[in-house]
Amino acid sequence: TKKTKEAMESYDLMDYGAAKKNLDQALAIAKKNKLDKDPVTAKIYLSLGIAAFANSHIDGAKVDFLSAVQIEPKIQIDAAYKSPELTKLLEVARSEASGGSTGPGPVGW
């Protein structure tokens, strides 16, 4: 949780590389502590997706969102980071996780 908070502080400062590094460390700590299916880990994946999206890594963001919704299907993006594009991408990941069809994404995906 501490690493995730630090990561999102870096994100807020537009230091997406530092955010990803802290989130990768948080994920490693969570896995080491056998928290693979914990809501905290879902939030780490969600934050990784937000940081990836900010770095224009749309496919990476989608994979991270997919990992998040597989752990916590009803997870939501915090209002501070919410955008129509991120919301759509999360819904696409949620649909894929539940076995639904996603259809075409917005232009540029």
SULNORLIN-V546333 format. One record per residue. N is the residue number from 1. RES is the residue in one small letter. SS is DSSP state (2 for helix, 1 for strand, 0 for the rest). OMEGA is omega as a letter, one per 40 degrees, with the letter a starting at -180 (* if undefined). Layout:
n | res | ss | omega
N | RES | SS | OMEGA
N | RES | SS | OMEGA
This chain:
n | res | ss | omega
1 | t | 0 | a
2 | k | 2 | i
3 | k | 2 | i
4 | t | 2 | i
5 | k | 2 | i
6 | e | 2 | a
7 | a | 2 | a
8 | m | 2 | i
9 | e | 2 | i
10 | s | 2 | i
11 | y | 2 | a
12 | d | 2 | i
13 | l | 0 | i
14 | m | 0 | i
15 | d | 0 | a
16 | y | 2 | i
17 | g | 2 | i
18 | a | 2 | i
19 | a | 2 | a
20 | k | 2 | a
21 | k | 2 | i
22 | n | 2 | i
23 | l | 2 | i
24 | d | 2 | i
25 | q | 2 | i
26 | a | 2 | i
27 | l | 2 | i
28 | a | 2 | i
29 | i | 2 | i
30 | a | 2 | a
31 | k | 2 | i
32 | k | 2 | a
33 | n | 0 | i
34 | k | 0 | i
35 | l | 0 | a
36 | d | 0 | a
37 | k | 0 | a
38 | d | 0 | i
39 | p | 2 | i
40 | v | 2 | i
41 | t | 2 | i
42 | a | 2 | i
43 | k | 2 | i
44 | i | 2 | i
45 | y | 2 | i
46 | l | 2 | i
47 | s | 2 | i
48 | l | 2 | i
49 | g | 2 | i
50 | i | 2 | i
51 | a | 2 | i
52 | a | 2 | i
53 | f | 2 | i
54 | a | 2 | i
55 | n | 0 | i
56 | s | 0 | i
57 | h | 0 | a
58 | i | 2 | a
59 | d | 2 | i
60 | g | 2 | i
61 | a | 2 | a
62 | k | 2 | i
63 | v | 2 | i
64 | d | 2 | i
65 | f | 2 | i
66 | l | 2 | i
67 | s | 2 | i
68 | a | 2 | a
69 | v | 2 | i
70 | q | 2 | i
71 | i | 2 | a
72 | e | 0 | a
73 | p | 0 | a
74 | k | 0 | a
75 | i | 0 | a
76 | q | 0 | i
77 | i | 0 | i
78 | d | 0 | a
79 | a | 0 | a
80 | a | 0 | a
81 | y | 0 | a
82 | k | 0 | i
83 | s | 0 | i
84 | p | 2 | a
85 | e | 2 | i
86 | l | 2 | i
87 | t | 2 | i
88 | k | 2 | a
89 | l | 2 | i
90 | l | 2 | i
91 | e | 2 | i
92 | v | 2 | i
93 | a | 2 | i
94 | r | 2 | i
95 | s | 2 | i
96 | e | 2 | a
97 | a | 2 | a
98 | s | 0 | i
99 | g | 0 | a
100 | g | 0 | i
101 | s | 0 | a
102 | t | 0 | a
103 | g | 0 | a
104 | p | 0 | i
105 | g | 0 | i
106 | p | 0 | i
107 | v | 0 | i
108 | g | 0 | i
109 | w | 0 | *
